[in-house]
Amino acid sequence: MAPLTALTADQAHSRLHELIVIDVRTPGEHASGHLPGAHNIPLDHLDAALPALKAAADRGDLLIVCASGARSARACRRLADQGVTAATLTGGTTAWIQRGHDTHRPAGTRTPWAMDRQVRLTAGSLVLAGLIAGQRWNAARRLSAGVAGGLVLSALTNTCGMAAILARLPHNRPRTTDLEATLAALAG
């Protein structure tokens, strides 16, 4: 197996039958639509999944997927630090969908909002609350300034602290049984 670093949506589509796809988005994002056959291991569970991912990488090439490619690139770097070679999907599921490739959604699953939508709602709500409360208490305007500063930092560093916090909410967390089943399938 040749080491991979990045695949475009079209390259991944043509090789999907031979790739082991790991989706590092939250369970809610994964449920909203994922690459066919993708296993969901949220980014914050990557270290716990390392033994299963090493076993899977011994059997085939790993493709790490997220919404835009930022989290999957981070996951690939973390895996590389542990001696596991994996590729990232350039542009993530967004590019996959834009290229017209199919996604799968679990039947009967309520689809939570995508993480970027959750971040926009939370950031907008906090800014609005800070501005409204600032009409009465000037210090409340600091909330709006703090959120604005966080959004600028997020753009400059291509990370998102608010998404990291929101990912810890119950609807964004994997059920223990789901994660255990995924790890068992990958290890086997």
C-alpha positions in Angstrom: 0.0 0.0 0.0 1.4 3.4 -1.0 1.1 6.1 1.6 -1.7 8.5 0.9 -1.9 12.2 1.9 -5.0 13.6 0.3 -7.6 12.5 -2.2 -10.1 14.6 -4.1 -13.7 13.7 -4.0 -13.5 12.1 -7.5 -10.3 10.2 -6.6 -12.0 8.9 -3.4 -15.1 8.0 -5.2 -13.3 5.9 -7.8 -11.4 4.1 -4.9 -14.2 3.9 -2.4 -14.5 0.1 -2.7 -10.9 -0.3 -1.5 -10.8 2.4 1.2 -11.6 2.2 4.9 -13.5 5.5 5.5 -13.4 7.1 8.9 -15.7 10.1 9.5 -14.3 12.2 12.3 -17.3 14.5 12.5 -19.8 14.4 15.4 -22.4 11.7 15.4 -25.0 14.3 14.5 -23.1 15.5 11.5 -22.4 11.9 10.5 -26.1 11.1 10.7 -26.9 14.0 8.4 -25.2 12.3 5.6 -21.9 10.4 5.2 -19.8 8.6 2.6 -21.1 5.1 1.9 -19.6 2.7 4.4 -18.0 5.4 6.6 -17.3 4.5 10.2 -17.9 7.3 12.7 -15.1 8.1 15.1 -15.4 11.7 16.4 -12.2 13.5 16.4 -12.1 13.7 20.2 -12.3 9.9 20.4 -9.4 9.4 17.9 -6.8 8.5 20.6 -9.0 5.9 22.2 -9.6 4.4 18.7 -5.9 4.2 17.8 -5.5 0.4 18.3 -8.6 -0.3 16.0 -7.3 2.2 13.5 -3.9 0.7 13.4 -5.5 -2.7 12.8 -7.6 -1.3 10.0 -4.7 0.5 8.4 -2.9 -2.9 8.3 -5.7 -4.2 6.1 -6.2 -1.2 3.7 -5.8 2.5 3.1 -7.6 4.8 5.5 -9.5 7.8 4.2 -10.3 10.3 7.0 -13.3 12.5 6.3 -14.9 15.6 7.9 -17.1 18.4 6.6 -14.4 20.6 5.1 -11.1 18.8 5.4 -9.8 20.7 8.4 -10.6 18.2 11.1 -9.6 15.3 8.9 -6.2 16.9 8.2 -5.7 17.3 11.9 -6.7 13.6 12.5 -4.3 12.5 9.8 -1.4 14.4 11.5 -2.3 12.8 14.8 -2.4 9.4 13.3 0.9 10.0 11.5 2.4 10.9 14.8 1.4 7.4 16.0 2.8 5.7 12.8 -0.6 5.3 11.1 -0.8 6.5 7.5 -4.1 8.0 6.3 -5.3 10.3 3.7 -7.7 13.2 4.1 -10.6 13.9 1.8 -9.9 17.3 0.2 -12.8 19.6 0.8 -14.5 17.0 3.0 -18.1 15.9 2.6 -18.9 19.3 1.3 -16.8 18.7 -1.8 -18.1 15.1 -2.0 -21.7 16.4 -2.2 -20.8 19.2 -4.6 -19.3 16.6 -7.0 -22.7 14.8 -7.0 -21.6 11.7 -5.1 -24.1 9.8 -3.0 -24.2 10.0 0.8 -25.9 7.6 3.2 -28.2 8.6 6.1 -29.3 6.1 8.7 -33.0 5.3 8.3 -35.3 6.7 10.9 -32.7 9.0 12.4 -33.5 12.5 13.3 -30.9 14.6 11.6 -29.3 17.2 13.9 -27.9 20.4 12.5 -24.4 20.4 11.0 -21.7 21.7 13.3 -21.2 24.9 11.3 -24.9 25.7 11.6 -24.8 25.0 15.3 -21.8 27.4 15.6 -23.5 30.1 13.6 -26.7 29.8 15.7 -24.7 29.9 19.0 -22.4 32.7 17.9 -25.2 34.8 16.6 -27.3 34.2 19.7 -24.5 35.2 22.0 -23.7 38.4 20.0 -27.4 39.4 19.9 -27.7 38.7 23.7 -24.6 40.8 24.3 -26.0 43.7 22.3 -29.4 43.6 23.8 -28.1 43.2 27.4 -25.6 46.0 26.6 -28.4 48.4 26.2 -28.9 48.2 30.0 -25.5 47.0 31.2 -22.5 48.2 29.2 -20.3 45.4 30.4 -22.6 42.9 28.6 -21.2 44.2 25.3 -18.0 42.3 26.1 -19.8 39.1 25.4 -20.4 40.3 21.8 -16.8 41.4 21.5 -15.5 38.1 22.9 -17.5 36.1 20.4 -16.4 38.4 17.5 -12.7 37.9 18.6 -13.3 34.2 18.8 -14.6 34.1 15.3 -11.6 36.0 14.0 -9.3 33.7 15.8 -11.2 30.7 14.4 -10.7 32.0 10.8 -7.0 32.7 11.3 -6.2 29.4 12.9 -8.7 27.2 11.0 -9.9 25.8 14.3 -13.1 26.4 16.2 -13.2 26.5 20.0 -17.0 26.9 19.9 -17.4 23.8 17.8 -15.2 21.9 20.2 -17.5 22.9 23.0 -20.7 22.2 21.1 -19.3 18.8 20.1 -19.6 17.8 23.8 -23.3 18.3 23.9 -25.3 15.1 24.3 -26.8 15.2 20.7 -23.3 15.5 19.3 -21.8 12.6 21.3 -21.6 9.0 20.2 -23.5 6.5 22.2 -21.0 4.2 23.9 -22.4 1.1 22.2 -22.2 2.7 18.8 -18.5 3.6 19.3 -17.7 0.2 20.7 -19.3 -1.5 17.7 -17.4 0.7 15.3 -14.1 0.0 17.0 -14.8 -3.8 17.1 -15.6 -3.7 13.3 -12.4 -1.9 12.6 -10.2 -4.0 14.8 -11.6 -7.3 13.3 
